[in-house]
């Protein structure tokens, strides 16, 4: 076996032993050199095998002449299938043809090596590209995407074709599998292999990899890895990835500008000034510039506080190095656009359509929507629905009142998942591997719809949807419909009024004062007294006040419990006949005046024999008599 300059993987003897262990692990179906997808025991294969016509039914590893490579290649696909990273359709259908070409290439190029680990990545890929081109197969592909204006564009840099990507994955799998060291020592971290606190991982993001391999100076790379390992204990994996990307830009800039810089303590204020100029010259927004600078400043300040041996010897950043950020208004979605979207909702798949209806009413973050769990809908004694979910950003559970229609829609989604997974699911929107749907899937589906169905803004431009804009939209709609800011703050789950003040000015009413008014005896349109029960989680005083504020609209003589976000009341002036209506002693005087006017109308209707008016006003009179009687009675009455 070829001699390696640097011991980054285990010894040749250990590799041979591992290959022997792999061979022994391939038992049953996997032991055969001919894999028939119709006989594969994996659930995804059983599902795929139901397809009447299968393009690549067989994978024939027996064609590989090198027995060592045959075992490695079989184990590579076996491991990715059984751990759920690849479904059967991915391997047999999408990779089937690519596997056949790879086998022919391995037979021609590497008939005598003992392991694929002997092949350097770049050298192997270059040789494979030459082979593919000679065989009349493209080694690159031109991808398309929707840009920031939702216009379909070509990706400027041609990507590896599926054939090359398949070979690259094969080499990288064993570079990782044979690595000689701790997981943290690797240049590429995979969060699935690291002991990271669960609360620091957002399962709705497919952000698995942090790549340090592009840092040109090995010493700076080690310092960055040490710092990122430390930060993973206190912040999200996603943010640590941002730290790694930013520090990589910083260190590579230093190396290019001054190759003589070998240690952090050698960095001067002049180096920082040049870095600031470089970042500002890239045309980034003030917010992005601040991120590139603040992450580096925090890194340098932290390692100084921690007493690292190699740290700056003086202050390198100052407050006036950072641009002043423009305080932007909430980016809400115009009703003109929402109307178009909702008219096309039937063209979305059922999962995306359901998610869209939830986020339009509930004002959630996209990560919170994707990770909704089963049994997230709870009810109070009135049968009204509440949605309970975890706010990852605020690290707390949050409960908001929702409409009956939405509650039933979510319960229906639970039933769908029960049937789909044989009642074995955790998330409301769950993938086959048990993880929640990826948030990019929701965004991508909406923007593809906008592109294909020409959903445009008022200027006629294709609109690009951002999931967080739905959160701004609901908050803005609530303010516009007269919901006090402190109620909106509670609905959004904001920790401080400042976070909500972007939507409107501050209202003076407090939550306690508002609810004290609602703790008067509330009476429905039938005169039935509405009681509150603090023993039930959602019948507590606080949440019932919340429900009345969110699911209420003020009327001259009471409240309408139709959700504010649903718009104006469809019953117009027939509130007494509406099931959403409730009232209290506060409006007793108005009810008596209303009754007096109704009796006068009845007198005139009877005199003129207006049968329809008599019928309507008799019903109104009966309602008012029941309501007034209940409100004037000291004891709690239950009037059916």
Backbone torsions as a table, in degrees:
resi	resn	phi	psi	omega
1	UNK	NA	144.3	-176.3
2	UNK	-61.0	145.4	179.1
3	UNK	-82.9	134.5	-179.5
4	UNK	-99.5	142.6	-178.3
5	UNK	-70.1	-34.3	-176.4
6	UNK	-130.7	131.5	-176.2
7	UNK	-79.5	86.8	176.8
8	UNK	-104.0	-13.8	176.0
9	UNK	-125.9	168.6	-175.9
10	UNK	-66.1	169.4	-175.9
11	UNK	-68.5	163.7	179.6
12	UNK	-59.4	-39.2	-179.7
13	UNK	-63.0	-43.7	180.0
14	UNK	-67.2	-34.8	176.6
15	UNK	-63.5	-44.7	178.6
16	UNK	-59.7	-40.1	178.7
17	UNK	-66.6	-38.9	179.2
18	UNK	-65.4	-39.2	178.7
19	UNK	-64.6	-37.6	176.0
20	UNK	-63.4	-41.3	177.7
21	UNK	-64.8	-37.3	177.5
22	UNK	-61.7	-46.0	-179.4
23	UNK	-58.6	-40.6	-179.8
24	UNK	-71.8	-25.4	180.0
25	UNK	-76.5	-21.2	-179.9
26	UNK	-83.9	91.3	-177.5
27	UNK	-118.3	166.3	178.0
28	UNK	63.0	-131.7	-179.5
29	UNK	-55.7	-40.0	-172.8
30	UNK	-72.8	-17.3	-179.6
31	UNK	-71.7	-31.7	-178.4
32	UNK	-63.5	148.4	175.8
33	UNK	-84.5	-7.5	178.2
34	UNK	-120.2	108.6	-177.8
35	UNK	-95.5	113.6	176.7
36	UNK	-98.3	116.2	-174.8
37	UNK	-61.0	-27.1	-179.9
38	UNK	-72.2	-12.3	178.7
39	UNK	-111.7	-1.1	-178.8
40	UNK	-69.3	132.9	-175.8
41	UNK	-79.5	-9.6	-177.5
42	UNK	-68.7	139.1	-178.6
43	UNK	-53.2	-41.3	-178.7
44	UNK	-66.9	-30.1	177.7
45	UNK	-73.6	-39.4	178.2
46	UNK	-61.2	-40.4	178.6
47	UNK	-67.3	-44.9	-179.2
48	UNK	-66.4	-32.8	-178.5
49	UNK	-65.6	-16.9	178.4
50	UNK	-72.5	-14.5	178.9
51	UNK	-62.7	127.1	-176.2
52	UNK	-57.6	-42.2	-178.0
53	UNK	-122.3	114.7	-179.1
54	UNK	-107.6	124.0	-174.7
55	UNK	-68.8	-46.0	179.9
56	UNK	-120.9	88.4	-177.5
57	UNK	-78.1	-32.3	-174.3
58	UNK	-114.9	144.7	165.0
59	UNK	-118.6	117.6	-171.5
60	UNK	-107.7	90.9	179.8
61	UNK	-73.6	-15.1	-179.2
62	UNK	-63.7	-14.8	179.9
63	UNK	-76.1	-12.9	-179.7
64	UNK	-77.3	124.3	-177.6
65	UNK	-78.2	-33.0	-178.1
66	UNK	-84.2	111.9	-174.2
67	UNK	-66.2	-30.5	179.5
68	UNK	-67.7	-46.8	179.3
69	UNK	-66.9	-32.8	178.9
70	UNK	-61.8	-44.4	179.2
71	UNK	-65.2	-43.5	179.8
72	UNK	-62.6	-42.7	-178.0
73	UNK	-67.3	-42.5	178.8
74	UNK	-63.0	-44.6	-177.5
75	UNK	-66.6	-34.8	178.4
76	UNK	-58.5	-48.7	179.7
77	UNK	-73.1	-39.9	178.8
78	UNK	-57.1	-47.1	-175.7
79	UNK	-65.0	-41.7	-178.7
80	UNK	-71.4	-25.6	177.7
81	UNK	-78.7	-49.2	-173.9
82	UNK	-71.9	-24.9	177.9
83	UNK	-88.2	3.3	172.7
84	UNK	85.0	3.2	-179.3
85	UNK	-74.3	-31.5	176.2
86	UNK	-124.2	138.2	173.5
87	UNK	-88.7	164.3	-177.5
88	UNK	-59.5	-38.9	-179.1
89	UNK	-62.5	-30.5	178.1
90	UNK	-65.8	-43.3	-175.5
91	UNK	-77.5	-51.9	-174.1
92	UNK	-76.3	-44.2	-175.1
93	UNK	-85.1	-54.2	-173.3
94	UNK	-78.4	-37.3	-177.0
95	UNK	-99.0	-6.1	-174.2
96	UNK	-53.6	-54.5	-179.9
97	UNK	-65.4	-37.7	178.9
98	UNK	-63.2	-37.3	179.1
99	UNK	-64.0	-42.3	-179.2
100	UNK	-61.0	-43.2	178.8
101	UNK	-67.6	-36.5	179.6
102	UNK	-65.1	-40.5	179.3
103	UNK	-62.0	-43.8	179.2
104	UNK	-63.3	-39.5	179.5
105	UNK	-66.4	-43.9	179.8
106	UNK	-62.2	-39.5	178.6
107	UNK	-63.0	-37.5	-177.2
108	UNK	-80.2	-42.2	-169.7
109	UNK	-92.6	-35.3	-173.4
110	UNK	-131.7	61.4	-177.5
111	UNK	-74.3	-17.6	-171.2
112	UNK	-120.5	-1.5	-178.2
113	UNK	-72.4	158.3	-177.5
114	UNK	-96.1	-11.7	179.7
115	UNK	-164.8	147.2	177.2
116	UNK	-65.1	-17.3	178.8
117	UNK	-65.5	-14.6	177.9
118	UNK	-75.5	-13.5	-175.4
119	UNK	-95.6	114.8	174.8
120	UNK	-60.7	142.0	-173.4
121	UNK	-56.3	-56.8	-175.4
122	UNK	-64.1	-40.1	178.3
123	UNK	-63.0	-44.6	-179.5
124	UNK	-63.3	-42.4	-179.2
125	UNK	-67.1	-38.9	178.1
126	UNK	-62.8	-43.2	179.7
127	UNK	-65.1	-38.2	-178.9
128	UNK	-69.4	-37.8	177.8
129	UNK	-62.0	-42.4	178.3
130	UNK	-61.7	-43.5	179.4
131	UNK	-61.3	-44.9	-178.4
132	UNK	-63.3	-44.2	-179.1
133	UNK	-62.0	-40.6	178.3
134	UNK	-67.1	-26.8	-180.0
135	UNK	-88.8	2.3	179.3
136	UNK	78.4	22.5	-179.4
137	UNK	-113.6	134.0	-179.4
138	UNK	-70.2	136.0	179.4
139	UNK	-97.8	-9.1	177.1
140	UNK	-129.7	163.3	177.9
141	UNK	-140.0	148.9	177.6
142	UNK	-98.4	114.3	-178.9
143	UNK	-92.1	156.4	176.6
144	UNK	-120.6	150.8	175.5
145	UNK	-150.4	166.2	174.0
146	UNK	-91.8	125.2	-178.3
147	UNK	-81.2	-171.1	-177.0
148	UNK	-62.0	-19.5	177.2
149	UNK	-101.4	13.7	-178.2
150	UNK	59.2	35.0	173.5
151	UNK	-103.2	136.7	-177.7
152	UNK	-76.0	120.4	-177.3
153	UNK	-131.1	158.6	173.5
154	UNK	-81.0	144.0	171.6
155	UNK	-70.9	129.5	-174.1
156	UNK	-60.8	-43.0	-177.7
157	UNK	-93.5	125.4	179.5
158	UNK	-68.0	134.5	-177.2
159	UNK	-92.1	163.1	174.6
160	UNK	-60.9	141.0	174.7
161	UNK	-70.2	170.6	-179.2
162	UNK	-61.2	-30.9	-179.7
163	UNK	-65.3	-47.9	-178.4
164	UNK	-68.5	-41.2	179.0
165	UNK	-59.8	-39.8	179.4
166	UNK	-61.3	-44.4	179.1
167	UNK	-67.8	-40.2	178.9
168	UNK	-61.1	-43.0	178.5
169	UNK	-62.9	-36.8	179.6
170	UNK	-63.7	-48.7	-179.9
171	UNK	-64.8	-45.6	-177.4
172	UNK	-66.8	-31.1	178.3
173	UNK	-59.2	-44.8	-177.1
174	UNK	-83.0	-23.2	171.6
175	UNK	-62.5	-37.1	178.0
176	UNK	-78.8	-41.2	-175.4
177	UNK	-66.1	-34.2	-178.1
178	UNK	-98.0	9.5	-175.5
179	UNK	-62.1	136.9	-178.6
180	UNK	-100.4	89.9	179.9
181	UNK	157.4	-176.0	179.6
182	UNK	-75.9	156.9	177.5
183	UNK	-56.4	-37.1	-178.1
184	UNK	-69.1	-19.4	-178.7
185	UNK	-79.6	-15.0	-177.4
186	UNK	-69.8	153.3	177.5
187	UNK	-80.3	-16.0	176.0
188	UNK	-123.1	115.4	179.0
189	UNK	-93.3	135.8	173.8
190	UNK	-116.6	116.7	-173.6
191	UNK	-59.7	-24.3	-179.6
192	UNK	-69.2	-15.8	-179.3
193	UNK	-108.6	6.2	-175.2
194	UNK	-114.0	146.2	178.9
195	UNK	-79.8	75.3	-175.9
196	UNK	-102.2	135.7	177.3
197	UNK	-54.9	135.7	-175.2
198	UNK	-58.1	-36.7	-176.8
199	UNK	-69.4	-10.6	179.8
200	UNK	-96.4	6.4	-179.1
201	UNK	-119.1	129.7	173.7
202	UNK	-94.5	105.9	-174.2
203	UNK	-68.5	-11.5	179.8
204	UNK	-88.5	3.0	175.6
205	UNK	-110.4	134.4	177.0
206	UNK	-91.3	41.3	-178.9
207	UNK	-94.9	83.5	-174.2
208	UNK	-91.5	-32.0	-166.0
209	UNK	-105.8	135.6	164.9
210	UNK	-117.7	121.2	-171.8
211	UNK	-109.5	117.2	178.2
212	UNK	-103.3	-1.4	-169.2
213	UNK	-67.3	-20.4	-176.9
214	UNK	-84.7	-2.0	177.5
215	UNK	-76.8	121.1	-168.5
216	UNK	-75.8	-23.3	-179.7
217	UNK	-103.4	119.2	-174.7
218	UNK	-65.5	-32.4	178.7
219	UNK	-66.2	-48.2	178.8
220	UNK	-63.2	-34.5	177.5
221	UNK	-61.4	-44.2	-180.0
222	UNK	-64.5	-38.4	179.0
223	UNK	-67.3	-39.8	178.6
224	UNK	-65.7	-41.8	179.7
225	UNK	-64.6	-40.0	178.4
226	UNK	-61.3	-43.3	-178.7
227	UNK	-67.9	-43.8	-179.4
228	UNK	-65.1	-37.3	176.8
229	UNK	-61.2	-39.2	179.0
230	UNK	-67.1	-43.6	-175.6
231	UNK	-70.1	-25.0	178.9
232	UNK	-60.5	-25.3	180.0
233	UNK	-73.7	-17.9	-172.2
234	UNK	-124.3	-8.7	-178.1
235	UNK	-143.0	177.8	-174.7
236	UNK	-73.0	152.6	177.2
237	UNK	-61.1	-37.5	179.8
238	UNK	-61.7	-43.1	-179.6
239	UNK	-70.2	-35.1	176.6
240	UNK	-62.2	-35.4	176.0
241	UNK	-63.6	-39.1	175.1
242	UNK	-61.6	-42.0	178.1
243	UNK	-59.8	-46.4	-178.3
244	UNK	-62.1	-43.8	-179.8
245	UNK	-64.0	-42.2	-177.6
246	UNK	-68.7	-44.3	179.7
247	UNK	-66.5	-31.4	176.0
248	UNK	-62.5	-43.3	177.2
249	UNK	-61.2	-43.5	-177.6
250	UNK	-64.4	-50.7	-176.7
251	UNK	-66.3	-40.1	178.9
252	UNK	-66.7	-32.4	174.8
253	UNK	-64.0	-44.7	179.5
254	UNK	-61.1	-44.9	-177.7
255	UNK	-62.5	-41.0	-179.3
256	UNK	-70.7	-40.8	-177.8
257	UNK	-71.6	-41.3	-176.9
258	UNK	-145.5	90.1	-177.9
259	UNK	-60.4	-14.4	-178.4
260	UNK	-79.4	-10.9	177.1
261	UNK	-75.4	114.0	-177.9
262	UNK	-113.6	-16.0	-177.3
263	UNK	-136.1	157.2	-178.7
264	UNK	-65.9	-35.4	-178.6
265	UNK	-66.2	-12.7	178.4
266	UNK	-83.8	-11.6	-177.9
267	UNK	-69.5	132.3	-177.7
268	UNK	-111.6	170.6	176.0
269	UNK	-61.2	-35.0	178.8
270	UNK	-62.7	-39.8	176.8
271	UNK	-60.8	-41.9	-179.8
272	UNK	-66.1	-41.0	179.5
273	UNK	-62.1	-39.5	178.2
274	UNK	-66.7	-38.6	178.0
275	UNK	-64.3	-42.3	178.2
276	UNK	-60.0	-43.6	179.0
277	UNK	-63.6	-41.3	179.5
278	UNK	-61.3	-47.1	-178.7
279	UNK	-65.1	-41.0	-179.9
280	UNK	-68.8	-24.1	-178.7
281	UNK	-78.8	-7.9	-174.7
282	UNK	-85.8	-2.7	177.3
283	UNK	78.4	19.9	178.9
284	UNK	-72.7	160.3	173.7
285	UNK	-71.2	158.4	178.0
286	UNK	-54.1	-36.7	-179.3
287	UNK	-65.7	-41.7	179.5
288	UNK	-68.7	-40.9	177.0
289	UNK	-58.8	-44.4	179.3
290	UNK	-59.5	-40.1	179.8
291	UNK	-63.8	-45.2	-179.2
292	UNK	-63.0	-32.3	-178.6
293	UNK	-85.9	-42.9	-173.6
294	UNK	-68.0	-36.0	178.8
295	UNK	-64.0	-41.6	178.4
296	UNK	-67.0	-44.6	179.6
297	UNK	-60.6	-45.2	179.9
298	UNK	-61.8	-41.1	178.0
299	UNK	-58.3	-49.4	-177.4
300	UNK	-65.8	-39.8	179.1
301	UNK	-69.0	-39.1	-178.6
302	UNK	-64.4	-49.0	-176.4
303	UNK	-67.3	-24.8	173.8
304	UNK	-69.9	-44.6	178.4
305	UNK	-63.7	-36.6	-177.8
306	UNK	-76.3	-8.6	177.9
307	UNK	76.2	30.5	176.5
308	UNK	-62.3	146.1	-178.6
309	UNK	-61.9	-40.0	179.5
310	UNK	-104.6	103.7	-179.3
311	UNK	-149.1	165.2	-177.6
312	UNK	-59.7	146.7	-179.8
313	UNK	-96.3	-2.8	178.2
314	UNK	-155.4	170.0	177.5
315	UNK	-69.2	130.8	-175.9
316	UNK	-111.2	-24.8	179.8
317	UNK	-118.1	147.5	176.3
318	UNK	-129.7	158.2	-174.7
319	UNK	-59.4	-33.3	-177.9
320	UNK	-80.5	5.4	172.6
321	UNK	-75.5	-17.6	-171.5
322	UNK	-98.8	138.3	179.5
323	UNK	-70.7	152.8	174.9
324	UNK	-79.6	123.6	-178.7
325	UNK	-82.2	138.6	176.1
326	UNK	-80.2	126.2	-179.4
327	UNK	-75.7	106.4	-175.6
328	UNK	-86.0	152.5	175.6
329	UNK	-77.7	158.2	177.9
330	UNK	-56.6	135.2	-178.6
331	UNK	-89.8	84.5	-178.1
332	UNK	-91.5	165.9	-178.3
333	UNK	-98.2	124.7	-179.1
334	UNK	-60.0	141.6	178.2
335	UNK	-59.5	-27.7	177.5
336	UNK	-59.9	-38.4	179.8
337	UNK	-78.8	-42.4	-179.7
338	UNK	-61.3	-37.2	178.5
339	UNK	-61.3	-41.8	177.7
340	UNK	-64.7	-43.7	-178.7
341	UNK	-60.7	-47.3	-176.5
342	UNK	-69.4	-25.5	176.1
343	UNK	-73.6	-20.7	-179.1
344	UNK	-104.7	9.0	-171.5
345	UNK	-62.2	-27.3	-178.6
346	UNK	-69.2	-14.1	179.2
347	UNK	-84.8	-8.5	174.9
348	UNK	-83.1	156.3	171.8
349	UNK	-66.1	159.6	-172.5
350	UNK	-59.6	-38.7	-178.1
351	UNK	-65.5	-48.9	-179.7
352	UNK	-63.9	-39.6	179.6
353	UNK	-62.3	-42.5	178.7
354	UNK	-65.3	-43.5	177.8
355	UNK	-60.9	-38.8	-179.6
356	UNK	-63.9	-42.2	-179.3
357	UNK	-66.9	-35.3	179.1
358	UNK	-68.2	-48.3	-174.1
359	UNK	-69.6	-25.2	178.1
360	UNK	-72.2	-26.6	-179.9
361	UNK	-99.1	-33.2	-167.2
362	UNK	-98.9	-8.5	172.8
363	UNK	59.8	43.5	-177.3
364	UNK	-95.7	160.0	167.6
365	UNK	-74.5	152.1	-175.9
366	UNK	-61.5	-36.1	179.2
367	UNK	-66.2	-34.0	178.5
368	UNK	-70.4	-36.4	177.6
369	UNK	-66.7	-46.4	-177.2
370	UNK	-65.7	-28.1	-176.0
371	UNK	-104.5	19.2	172.9
372	UNK	-56.5	134.5	-176.9
373	UNK	-103.9	162.6	177.5
374	UNK	-60.4	153.6	-177.4
375	UNK	63.5	29.9	179.7
376	UNK	-80.8	-13.7	178.1
377	UNK	-96.2	126.9	176.5
378	UNK	-127.1	158.9	-176.4
379	UNK	-124.6	155.6	173.7
380	UNK	-99.3	-172.2	-174.2
381	UNK	-67.8	-20.4	179.1
382	UNK	-85.3	-4.5	-176.4
383	UNK	84.0	7.7	177.7
384	UNK	-78.6	149.1	-172.7
385	UNK	-96.2	145.8	173.2
386	UNK	-130.5	148.7	177.0
387	UNK	-109.5	126.0	-178.8
388	UNK	-113.4	124.2	-179.0
389	UNK	-150.9	167.8	-176.3
390	UNK	-99.7	126.0	175.2
391	UNK	-90.8	102.6	-175.7
392	UNK	-63.3	-38.5	-177.8
393	UNK	-65.0	-40.7	-177.8
394	UNK	-91.6	-8.3	179.8
395	UNK	56.3	51.8	179.0
396	UNK	-157.5	157.7	173.5
397	UNK	-81.7	147.6	-176.1
398	UNK	-133.9	139.8	179.0
399	UNK	-127.0	128.4	178.4
400	UNK	-131.2	146.4	175.1
401	UNK	-73.7	143.4	178.7
402	UNK	-132.2	164.2	-179.9
403	UNK	-71.1	160.3	178.5
404	UNK	-63.6	-39.2	-179.7
405	UNK	-60.6	-43.5	-179.4
406	UNK	-69.5	-40.1	177.4
407	UNK	-57.7	-43.0	179.9
408	UNK	-69.9	-33.9	176.7
409	UNK	-63.4	-42.9	179.8
410	UNK	-67.2	-40.6	177.5
411	UNK	-63.2	-35.1	176.7
412	UNK	-66.3	-37.8	177.1
413	UNK	-64.5	-37.6	176.0
414	UNK	-61.4	-41.3	179.8
415	UNK	-64.7	-38.9	176.9
416	UNK	-61.1	-44.5	-179.9
417	UNK	-66.7	-35.5	177.7
418	UNK	-60.5	-44.8	-179.1
419	UNK	-71.1	-36.0	-176.4
420	UNK	-72.6	-34.2	-174.2
421	UNK	-111.2	10.4	-175.2
422	UNK	57.5	41.8	178.0
423	UNK	63.1	26.8	179.6
424	UNK	-117.9	77.7	-179.9
425	UNK	-146.8	154.8	179.9
426	UNK	-110.4	-39.5	-175.2
427	UNK	-105.9	149.8	179.5
428	UNK	-65.0	-35.8	177.8
429	UNK	-121.1	89.9	-168.8
430	UNK	-116.3	139.9	176.5
431	UNK	-83.6	172.9	-176.2
432	UNK	-64.0	-28.7	-178.9
433	UNK	-83.1	3.8	177.7
434	UNK	92.1	-5.9	178.6
435	UNK	-88.8	158.6	179.2
436	UNK	-71.5	158.3	177.8
437	UNK	-58.3	144.7	-178.5
438	UNK	-77.0	137.9	-176.7
439	UNK	-64.5	-27.8	177.3
440	UNK	-66.3	-27.7	178.6
441	UNK	-62.6	-43.5	179.4
442	UNK	-62.9	-49.1	-179.6
443	UNK	-61.5	-45.2	-177.6
444	UNK	-62.6	-43.4	-179.0
445	UNK	-63.1	-39.2	178.7
446	UNK	-66.3	-41.8	-176.7
447	UNK	-75.0	-29.3	172.9
448	UNK	-66.5	-41.7	176.8
449	UNK	-60.7	-44.9	-179.7
450	UNK	-60.9	-40.0	179.9
451	UNK	-68.4	-46.3	-175.0
452	UNK	-74.6	-33.7	-176.4
453	UNK	-101.6	5.1	176.4
454	UNK	57.0	53.7	172.8
455	UNK	-80.9	116.3	-169.6
456	UNK	-122.2	161.0	173.8
457	UNK	-85.6	-174.0	-175.9
458	UNK	-68.8	-13.3	176.9
459	UNK	-93.9	2.1	179.5
460	UNK	83.9	8.5	179.5
461	UNK	-89.9	142.0	176.5
462	UNK	-57.7	128.4	-176.6
463	UNK	-85.0	140.0	176.4
464	UNK	-107.3	122.0	-177.1
465	UNK	-85.4	134.9	170.2
466	UNK	-118.9	128.9	-172.8
467	UNK	-57.3	-37.8	-175.6
468	UNK	-69.1	-19.5	178.9
469	UNK	-65.1	-26.4	177.0
470	UNK	-65.7	-36.6	177.8
471	UNK	-63.6	-44.4	177.2
472	UNK	-63.8	-35.2	-176.6
473	UNK	-65.7	-47.1	-179.3
474	UNK	-64.4	-42.2	178.4
475	UNK	-60.3	-42.2	179.3
476	UNK	-66.4	-41.5	179.1
477	UNK	-62.0	-39.5	-179.8
478	UNK	-64.4	-44.9	178.0
479	UNK	-61.0	-44.6	-178.6
480	UNK	-64.8	-26.0	179.5
481	UNK	-91.3	10.0	172.8
482	UNK	88.4	11.2	177.6
483	UNK	-74.2	126.5	-179.3
484	UNK	-56.1	149.5	-175.3
485	UNK	-61.7	-36.3	-177.8
486	UNK	-68.3	-26.7	175.6
487	UNK	-73.0	-42.1	176.9
488	UNK	-61.2	-39.9	178.6
489	UNK	-58.5	-43.9	180.0
490	UNK	-67.9	-39.7	-179.5
491	UNK	-63.8	-40.6	180.0
492	UNK	-75.8	-18.4	-177.2
493	UNK	78.3	23.9	179.4
494	UNK	-73.1	144.8	-179.4
495	UNK	-80.2	-27.3	-176.0
496	UNK	-138.5	155.2	177.7
497	UNK	-61.3	-29.3	-178.5
498	UNK	-60.1	-34.1	-179.6
499	UNK	-67.8	-31.5	-177.8
500	UNK	-90.7	-20.6	-173.8
501	UNK	-63.9	-13.0	176.3
502	UNK	-66.1	-21.9	-177.9
503	UNK	-87.3	-30.2	-177.2
504	UNK	-171.8	175.9	177.9
505	UNK	-75.7	164.0	-175.5
506	UNK	-79.4	136.1	174.0
507	UNK	-95.0	151.0	-174.4
508	UNK	-84.8	-21.6	-176.1
509	UNK	-62.8	144.6	177.8
510	UNK	-105.0	160.8	-179.7
511	UNK	-60.2	-40.0	-177.0
512	UNK	-64.8	-45.8	-178.0
513	UNK	-63.3	-42.6	179.9
514	UNK	-61.7	-43.5	-176.0
515	UNK	-73.5	-30.0	177.3
516	UNK	-59.2	-34.2	176.4
517	UNK	-66.5	-39.1	-179.8
518	UNK	-76.0	-16.3	177.9
519	UNK	-79.3	-3.4	166.7
520	UNK	-61.9	163.9	-179.9
521	UNK	-64.1	116.3	178.2
522	UNK	-91.4	134.3	-175.9
523	UNK	-125.0	133.6	-179.6
524	UNK	-77.7	-179.9	-178.9
525	UNK	-68.1	-15.3	177.0
526	UNK	-94.5	0.8	-178.0
527	UNK	88.5	1.9	180.0
528	UNK	-74.3	131.0	179.7
529	UNK	-74.4	132.7	178.9
530	UNK	-97.9	114.4	-178.7
531	UNK	-100.0	155.1	176.0
532	UNK	-113.4	142.3	-178.1
533	UNK	-125.3	105.5	-176.0
534	UNK	-68.7	-13.5	-176.7
535	UNK	-75.3	-28.7	177.2
536	UNK	-83.1	136.9	-175.4
537	UNK	-52.0	-44.3	-176.9
538	UNK	-94.7	1.7	173.2
539	UNK	-98.9	8.1	179.7
540	UNK	-64.9	156.6	-178.3
541	UNK	-56.9	-43.9	-175.6
542	UNK	-64.0	-46.4	-176.8
543	UNK	-74.3	-30.7	176.3
544	UNK	-68.2	-38.6	172.8
545	UNK	-58.8	-42.8	-179.4
546	UNK	-61.4	-45.7	-179.4
547	UNK	-60.6	-43.9	-177.9
548	UNK	-65.3	-32.7	179.4
549	UNK	-76.4	-38.9	-178.8
550	UNK	-78.4	-44.0	-176.9
551	UNK	-99.5	43.8	-177.9
552	UNK	-144.2	147.3	170.1
553	UNK	-131.2	135.2	-176.3
554	UNK	-74.0	140.3	175.4
555	UNK	-124.0	164.5	-179.5
556	UNK	-59.2	-27.9	-175.5
557	UNK	-126.7	21.0	179.7
558	UNK	166.4	-149.2	-178.4
559	UNK	-135.7	145.9	172.0
560	UNK	-101.7	128.0	-177.6
561	UNK	-90.9	10.7	172.3
562	UNK	-67.3	133.7	-177.1
563	UNK	-55.2	137.8	179.1
564	UNK	-56.4	-41.0	-176.2
565	UNK	-67.7	-11.6	178.7
566	UNK	-82.7	-6.4	178.4
567	UNK	94.3	-160.3	-176.4
568	UNK	-73.2	160.0	-176.4
569	UNK	-68.1	127.3	-178.8
570	UNK	-74.0	-11.2	-177.1
571	UNK	-90.5	3.1	177.7
572	UNK	50.0	-116.4	-174.9
573	UNK	-93.1	11.0	-178.0
574	UNK	-98.3	40.6	-174.3
575	UNK	-62.2	-32.5	-178.1
576	UNK	-66.2	-21.1	178.2
577	UNK	-96.5	1.7	-175.9
578	UNK	-93.1	133.2	-178.5
579	UNK	-69.5	-13.7	179.5
580	UNK	-83.7	-5.3	-173.3
581	UNK	-83.4	140.5	169.5
582	UNK	-149.3	162.0	-176.3
583	UNK	-150.1	-179.0	-179.5
584	UNK	-150.2	178.1	-178.2
585	UNK	-59.7	-21.8	179.0
586	UNK	-56.3	-29.1	-175.5
587	UNK	-107.1	15.7	-176.6
588	UNK	-59.2	-42.4	-180.0
589	UNK	-60.2	-43.9	179.6
590	UNK	-63.0	-39.5	-180.0
591	UNK	-63.6	-40.5	179.9
592	UNK	-66.0	-39.9	177.2
593	UNK	-66.0	-38.5	177.3
594	UNK	-62.6	-41.9	179.0
595	UNK	-63.5	-40.3	179.9
596	UNK	-62.7	-42.9	179.5
597	UNK	-67.0	-37.5	-179.7
598	UNK	-65.4	-41.9	178.8
599	UNK	-63.0	-36.0	177.4
600	UNK	-66.5	-41.5	176.7
601	UNK	-63.7	-39.3	177.9
602	UNK	-62.7	-42.2	-179.7
603	UNK	-59.8	-45.1	-179.7
604	UNK	-68.0	-38.8	-179.3
605	UNK	-64.4	-41.8	-180.0
606	UNK	-66.7	-39.0	179.6
607	UNK	-61.3	-37.9	-177.6
608	UNK	-97.1	2.4	178.1
609	UNK	58.3	43.3	176.6
610	UNK	-88.4	91.9	-171.2
611	UNK	-60.7	-43.8	-178.2
612	UNK	-63.3	-43.4	178.9
613	UNK	-66.3	-34.1	177.8
614	UNK	-64.7	-44.4	-178.5
615	UNK	-62.4	-46.9	-177.6
616	UNK	-63.5	-48.2	-174.6
617	UNK	-74.9	-24.7	172.3
618	UNK	-64.7	-39.7	178.6
619	UNK	-65.9	-41.4	177.9
620	UNK	-63.6	-43.1	-179.8
621	UNK	-60.2	-46.1	-179.8
622	UNK	-60.8	-41.3	178.8
623	UNK	-62.0	-46.0	-177.4
624	UNK	-65.4	-39.7	178.8
625	UNK	-61.8	-44.8	179.2
626	UNK	-62.6	-43.4	-178.1
627	UNK	-64.4	-48.6	-178.4
628	UNK	-62.6	-41.1	179.6
629	UNK	-61.3	-43.4	-179.3
630	UNK	-66.9	-39.6	-177.8
631	UNK	-71.4	-29.4	-179.2
632	UNK	-84.9	-15.9	-179.0
633	UNK	-80.7	131.6	-178.8
634	UNK	-71.7	-39.2	-179.6
635	UNK	-79.0	158.2	178.7
636	UNK	-79.4	120.5	-179.6
637	UNK	-108.7	144.0	174.7
638	UNK	-112.5	103.4	-176.6
639	UNK	-105.1	116.9	-179.3
640	UNK	-79.3	NA	NA
